[in-house]
């Protein structure tokens, strides 16, 4: 990790293609984050990860892809740096620990896993406060259903930030990530 680098990790599904709403949103998120001077970090493959990487890359931004040797597919071509991981949990840790904020777009169970892990780390204060932005109309009803069916309190939900547009998501990230400090010990252990 470069000194004073501000990394934002973007989560989202791998199955969407160009033209899907979440692909377009992720492309715009990548553009806006690169324009604002952030480094983009994704899981490195297709769908939302590709779109965010493409948006940032086309604006001259730095794009880190945390790949995994167990996956057979090729990383997307918009990455400026590939960081291989041996296993799933190492990959998740690398996606999470060096970032000053997170944006999640529509995805599947992998995306839910990533959101849940970040949310739990914020809730239990394993991570210092930083923005976890859920971008898109799909998230409020999902979170309401989690509250209805699971032991998810209003206090838990207050940790989350909801955005309906890429611009709103970036505004939240810029406002709430300013004071986030990455622990040097954590960053060095999980060094990129």
N, C-alpha and C positions, 0 to 999 in steps of 0.2 A: 504494500500500500504506500502510495506517495505521501509525503508530509503535507498536512493540511488538505488532503483530498477529501471531498464530500461525496460519498457514494450513496446512491439510492438504488435499492433492489426492487425490481418489478417482477411480480408473480402473475401468472395467468396460464390459460390452457394452451396446449400444443396443437390442438386439432383445428383451430380456426384458420381460415385462409384469407388472403387479400379480398377485401369487399365486405367481410363480416364486420359488424359494428365494433366488436372488441379489438379487431386488428387495426381498424382506423383510429380508435381511441389510443391504442398502445403506440402507434406510429407518431401521433401528435404528442403524447407524453414524452417519448424519446426526443423529439425535436425541442420541445419546451425545456426539458431538463438540460440538454446540451447547451441550448442558448443561455441558460441561467448559470452555466459553469459546473454543473454536477457531472460526475462519472456515473454511467449506467452499469448496473450489474443484473444479469439474468441467469437463468438456467442454461442458456446458450443454444437452445435448439429452435424448433419451429413455432408457428402460431404467434401468440402474444409476445413471446421471447424474441422472435425474429423481427416482429414489427417494431418493438421498442428499440431493439438494437439498430435496425435500419434507420429509424427516425433520428437517433443520436448520431450514428455514423455519417449520415448524409449532411449533418450540420457540423461535422468535424469534431464530434465529441469522442471521448474515450469510452469504450464498451468492453466490459469484462464478462466473459461467459464461464460459469462454473459447470464444467462438463463432468461426465461420469464414465469411467471405462467400461462399466457393465452395459451401457446403452449401445445399440448397434447403429443408430442413425448418426449422420454427420452433423456437427454443429453448424449454425447458420453462418453465412459468409460475411456478415456485418460486424463480427467481433474484431476488436483490435488486440485483444489478449484472451487466450484460453487458459483456464486453470483446471487441470484434471483432478478429479477426486476418485479415490479408490472405491468408496461405498456411499450409500444413500445418506447416512447420518453425517458423514464428513462434508458432503455436498451441502446439506441443509445448514450446518454450522457456518460454512463459508459464505453462504448466501445471506446469513443473518448478522453475524457478529461484527463485521466491518462497516455496516451501513448506518447512516444517520436518519434514515427513514425508508418507508416501504409503500409501494402502491400495488394493490391487487386488483386485477380485472377478472372478468368472468372466466372460469375454468372448471376443471373437474376435481377429482379427489386429491390429486397432487397439490392443487392450489389451496384446497381446504386444509390439507395437512400443513402447508407452509404458513397460512394465516393463523391456524390454531397454535402452532409452535411459537410464532412471534407474539401473538396475543397472550399466551400463557406466560412467556418470559417477561412481558411487560407487566402483567397482572401480579406475578410473584416477585417482581422487582429484581429478577436476575439480570434484566437489561434496564439501564436508566431510561427514563421517559424519552420517547421519540415517536414521531407520527407513523401510524399504521392507517393508511387511507384506502378505503374500499370504494373503487370507482365503478359506477354503473348502477342501473335501476334494479339489477338482480339482487343486490346485497341487503337492502333493508328488509324485504320479506323473508330472506333466509335467516337473518339474525333474529327477527321476531319469532320465527319458528323455533330456532335454537332456544330462545328464552321460554317459549311455551312448553317445549318438550324436555329440555335439559335444565340443569342447575346453573343457569346463566343469569346473573343479576343485572339490574340497571347500572350498578357501579362498574361491573365488568364491561358493559356496552359503552360506558363513558370513555373508555380507553380508545375506542375506535373513532375514526373520522370518516364521514361519508361524503362523496363528491359525485356530482352528476355530469361533469365535463372535465376534460383534461386540464383546462385552464384553472378550474376550481381546485383540482387535486394538486397542481403545482403551487398554487397560492398557499395552500395548507402546508405543503412541504417546505416552502421557503420561509414561512412564518414560524413553524414549529421546530425546524431542524437547526436553527441558528445557534442554539446553545448546547446542542448535543456534542458530547466529547466521547471519543472512542478510547477505551482503556488500552494503553500501550501494551500491557501484558497480553490482553485478549487478542489484539491485532497482531502481535508478534507470534503468538502460538498458532494463530490461524492465518498466517501471513500469505498474501497473494503473491 
